[in-house]
């Protein structure tokens, strides 16, 4: 529902019963909230809603739905530690509990059936880690960094049945992406901002519902789930900044991958000097060429723009993690110069 049609909608409510209007738009009613989440991105939102209950805020009661598959599910652990009723999604979706006013979904990873969405008088809110409609999908933080975006943000959205990330927007907050930030740092920052935006919307949900903004589908971009191919480095097609951004986007989640002499190489730590000039003419060495720096004690790998990345920690053939010096002594130095390439 957009702003222009909202007044027409409110007028139609006048023909309904007073109790119906009060149920949707009472400024004094407290809310029974059912929270859906699974991971560390969910946790700050769960905590802030729980605090709102304790502080006698807008939320009257809180219960949780999560997946019991993961042994270290932080949402389940927090709920049990704080005596919050918690349900397993696999059991809940078969016979849902419907005595709640508002649903909240934060990094849940499952499509909520329409019947459950419609069971909440106040609908369902979702905390999404992008400025929708940009980067709809499961991995917006990873894709934002990998794309080299300068900004991302948080969107609080009202969920629509059948589709992910297409609902009307209640509130957005812009967040800058520093050029060297790693994915876990941005993840944690967005999780905290998302929690703050969420409770702001819950506390004054009527006003935000009155001013919903419809997403422009023509401006949508997508952030699908990450598979192993996403981490593969294409030295011929990617400049140094692009490889470095890919590394930052997957840091702590999945190492970058390449190969050396037919063996799988995983890169766990790298750095990039943004101020460096072109270090070599591509006519001398192809992208992927590896050179060992005795001064830095690291590997320097040429990219397709002639700039070099420093490789600090890596493994080969599924064995232990090596330093650049270890890799040079054990592998690189034993190969003739014309074959010193990551492929």
C-alpha positions in Angstrom: 0.0 0.0 0.0 1.5 3.3 -1.0 1.1 6.7 0.6 -1.4 8.0 -2.1 -3.8 5.2 -1.6 -3.5 5.0 2.2 -6.1 7.7 2.9 -8.7 5.9 0.8 -7.9 2.7 2.8 -8.3 4.5 6.1 -11.7 5.9 5.0 -12.9 2.5 4.2 -12.2 1.5 7.8 -14.9 3.9 9.0 -17.5 1.5 7.7 -16.2 -1.3 9.8 -16.8 -1.9 13.5 -15.1 0.2 16.2 -13.6 -2.9 17.7 -12.0 -3.8 14.4 -10.5 -0.3 14.0 -9.2 -0.4 17.5 -7.6 -3.8 17.0 -5.5 -2.5 14.1 -4.8 1.1 15.1 -5.1 1.5 18.8 -2.3 3.6 20.1 -2.5 2.0 23.6 -2.8 -1.7 22.8 0.2 -3.8 23.7 1.4 -6.5 21.3 1.8 -10.2 21.5 4.8 -10.9 19.3 6.0 -14.2 17.7 9.6 -14.0 16.5 11.1 -16.1 13.7 14.9 -16.2 13.5 17.9 -18.6 13.5 21.3 -17.0 13.7 23.6 -14.3 15.1 22.0 -11.7 12.8 18.7 -12.5 14.4 19.9 -12.2 18.0 20.1 -8.4 18.5 16.5 -8.1 17.3 15.4 -10.9 19.6 17.2 -9.2 22.5 15.8 -5.8 22.0 12.2 -7.1 21.8 12.8 -9.1 24.9 14.1 -6.0 26.7 11.0 -4.1 25.5 8.8 -6.8 27.3 10.9 -6.5 30.5 10.6 -2.7 30.4 6.8 -2.8 29.9 7.1 -1.3 26.4 4.8 -1.8 23.5 5.4 -5.6 23.5 3.3 -7.4 26.0 4.7 -10.9 25.4 7.2 -12.7 23.2 7.6 -16.2 21.9 10.0 -17.7 19.3 10.1 -20.0 16.4 13.4 -21.3 15.2 15.1 -24.4 13.7 16.3 -27.0 16.2 18.6 -28.6 13.6 21.7 -26.6 14.5 23.1 -27.6 17.8 24.5 -24.1 18.5 21.5 -22.1 17.4 22.0 -18.8 19.3 18.3 -17.9 19.0 17.3 -21.2 20.7 20.0 -20.8 23.3 19.0 -17.3 24.2 15.3 -18.2 24.4 15.9 -21.1 26.6 18.3 -19.2 28.9 15.7 -16.5 29.3 12.6 -18.7 29.7 11.1 -17.5 26.4 8.8 -20.1 24.9 10.5 -21.5 21.8 9.1 -23.8 19.1 10.8 -25.9 16.4 9.9 -24.7 12.9 9.3 -28.2 11.5 6.7 -28.9 14.1 5.3 -25.3 14.3 4.5 -25.1 10.5 2.3 -28.1 10.7 0.1 -26.8 13.5 0.8 -23.1 14.0 -0.1 -21.1 17.1 -2.2 -18.1 16.0 -2.9 -16.1 19.2 -0.4 -13.3 18.4 -0.8 -9.8 17.1 2.5 -9.3 15.3 5.0 -11.6 13.6 8.7 -10.6 13.3 11.1 -12.3 10.9 14.9 -11.8 11.1 17.2 -14.0 9.1 14.9 -17.0 9.3 15.7 -18.6 5.9 12.3 -20.2 5.4 9.3 -19.0 3.4 6.4 -18.4 5.8 3.1 -19.8 4.5 0.3 -17.3 3.7 -2.0 -18.8 6.3 0.5 -18.0 9.1 1.2 -14.5 7.7 -2.6 -13.7 7.6 -3.1 -15.0 11.2 -1.4 -11.9 12.6 -3.8 -8.9 13.0 -0.8 -6.5 12.6 0.9 -8.6 9.9 4.6 -9.6 9.9 7.7 -7.4 9.8 11.0 -8.4 8.4 14.5 -7.0 9.0 16.4 -7.1 5.8 20.1 -6.1 5.4 19.9 -4.0 2.3 18.2 -0.9 1.0 15.3 -2.7 -0.7 14.6 -3.2 -3.6 18.3 -3.5 -4.0 19.8 -6.9 -3.1 16.7 -8.9 -2.5 17.7 -12.4 -1.4 19.5 -14.5 1.1 23.0 -13.0 1.1 22.7 -9.2 0.8 25.8 -8.4 3.0 28.1 -10.7 1.1 26.9 -9.3 -2.3 27.1 -5.7 -1.3 30.8 -6.0 -0.3 31.7 -8.3 -3.3 30.0 -5.7 -5.7 32.2 -2.9 -4.2 29.1 -1.0 -3.1 29.8 2.1 -1.1 26.6 2.0 0.9 24.1 -0.6 2.1 21.6 -0.4 4.9 18.6 -1.8 6.7 15.0 -2.1 5.5 12.1 -2.9 7.8 9.5 -4.4 5.5 6.0 -5.8 5.8 6.0 -9.3 4.6 3.8 -10.4 1.7 2.8 -14.1 1.2 4.5 -16.3 -1.4 7.6 -14.1 -2.1 10.8 -13.0 -0.3 11.7 -9.3 0.2 8.9 -7.7 -1.9 6.7 -6.1 0.8 6.1 -2.4 1.5 8.8 -0.5 3.4 8.2 1.0 6.9 11.7 2.3 7.6 15.2 2.3 6.1 18.6 3.3 7.4 21.6 3.9 5.2 25.0 2.5 6.3 28.4 3.3 4.6 30.7 0.4 3.6 34.4 1.3 4.4 36.7 0.0 1.7 38.6 -2.4 4.0 35.7 -3.6 6.2 35.3 -7.4 6.5 32.0 -9.2 6.2 31.7 -10.1 9.9 32.2 -6.5 11.0 29.5 -5.2 8.6 27.2 -8.1 9.5 27.4 -7.2 13.2 26.9 -3.5 12.6 23.8 -4.1 10.4 22.4 -6.5 13.0 22.5 -3.9 15.7 21.1 -1.2 13.5 18.4 -3.5 12.3 17.3 -4.2 15.9 17.1 -0.5 16.6 15.0 0.2 13.5 12.8 -2.8 14.3 11.9 -1.7 17.8 11.3 1.9 16.6 8.7 0.5 14.1 7.1 -1.7 16.7 6.7 1.1 19.2 4.9 3.3 16.7 3.6 0.7 14.3 0.4 2.5 13.4 2.2 5.6 12.1 4.7 3.5 10.1 1.8 1.5 8.6 0.1 4.7 7.6 3.1 5.7 5.6 4.2 2.6 3.9 6.3 2.9 0.7 5.8 0.4 -2.1 9.0 -1.0 -3.6 9.9 -0.2 -7.2 10.3 -3.6 -8.7 12.0 -2.1 -11.8 15.0 -1.2 -9.5 15.4 -4.6 -7.9 18.7 -6.4 -7.8 19.4 -9.8 -6.2 21.7 -11.4 -3.7 21.2 -15.2 -4.0 22.7 -17.8 -1.7 26.4 -18.3 -1.8 27.8 -21.5 -3.3 31.3 -22.8 -3.7 31.7 -21.3 -7.2 31.2 -17.8 -5.8 34.5 -18.2 -4.0 36.5 -19.2 -7.1 38.9 -16.5 -8.3 39.0 -15.7 -12.0 42.4 -14.1 -12.3 42.0 -13.3 -16.0 38.7 -11.5 -15.5 39.1 -9.7 -12.2 41.2 -6.7 -11.1 42.9 -6.6 -7.8 40.2 -4.6 -6.1 37.6 -7.1 -7.3 39.4 -10.0 -5.9 40.0 -8.2 -2.6 36.3 -7.3 -2.4 35.4 -10.9 -2.9 37.8 -11.9 -0.1 36.3 -9.3 2.2 32.8 -10.4 1.4 33.5 -14.1 2.3 35.9 -13.5 5.2 35.0 -15.8 8.1 32.5 -17.7 6.0 34.4 -19.3 3.2 38.0 -19.0 1.9 38.7 -18.0 -1.7 39.8 -20.8 -4.0 42.2 -21.2 -6.9 44.6 -23.9 -8.0 48.4 -24.4 -8.2 49.9 -27.2 -10.3 46.6 -28.9 -10.3 46.1 -28.8 -6.5 43.3 -26.9 -4.8 44.4 -23.8 -3.0 42.4 -22.0 -0.4 43.2 -18.4 0.5 42.4 -17.5 4.1 44.1 -14.1 4.5 45.1 -11.4 2.0 45.7 -7.7 1.9 45.7 -4.9 -0.8 47.6 -1.6 -0.9 45.1 0.8 -2.4 47.7 3.4 -3.2 50.0 1.1 -5.2 50.7 1.9 -8.8 50.6 -0.7 -11.6 53.4 -3.1 -10.6 54.0 -5.0 -13.8 53.1 -4.9 -17.5 50.7 -7.7 -18.4 53.0 -8.5 -21.4 55.6 -9.8 -18.9 53.4 -12.0 -16.8 49.8 -13.2 -17.1 47.2 -12.6 -14.4 47.7 -15.1 -11.6 51.5 -15.0 -11.6 53.0 -15.5 -8.2 56.1 -13.8 -6.9 57.6 -14.2 -3.4 58.7 -11.0 -1.7 61.6 -11.6 0.6 61.2 -8.1 2.1 57.5 -8.6 3.0 57.7 -12.4 3.4 54.5 -12.7 1.5 53.3 -13.9 -1.9 52.4 -11.2 -4.5 49.8 -12.3 -7.1 49.3 -10.3 -10.2 45.7 -9.4 -11.2 44.4 -8.4 -14.7 45.0 -4.7 -14.0 48.7 -5.3 -13.3 48.3 -4.6 -9.5 49.3 -7.2 -6.9 47.5 -8.7 -3.9 49.5 -9.9 -0.9 48.6 -13.5 0.1 49.3 -14.0 3.8 47.7 -17.4 4.7 46.7 -20.2 2.4 46.5 -24.0 2.1 47.2 -26.4 -0.7 45.7 -29.8 -1.3 43.5 -29.7 1.8 46.5 -29.6 4.1 47.4 -27.3 6.9 47.4 -23.5 6.6 50.7 -22.0 5.5 52.3 -18.6 5.5 53.4 -17.1 2.3 57.0 -18.0 3.2 56.0 -21.6 3.9 54.3 -21.9 0.6 57.3 -20.4 -1.2 59.8 -22.7 0.5 57.6 -25.9 0.2 56.0 -25.4 -3.2 56.7 -22.2 -5.3 60.5 -22.4 -5.2 60.4 -25.9 -6.5 58.6 -24.9 -9.7 60.2 -23.2 -12.7 59.3 -19.5 -13.0 57.2 -20.0 -16.1 54.8 -22.2 -14.1 54.4 -20.0 -11.1 50.7 -19.3 -11.6 47.5 -19.6 -9.8 44.9 -20.9 -12.2 
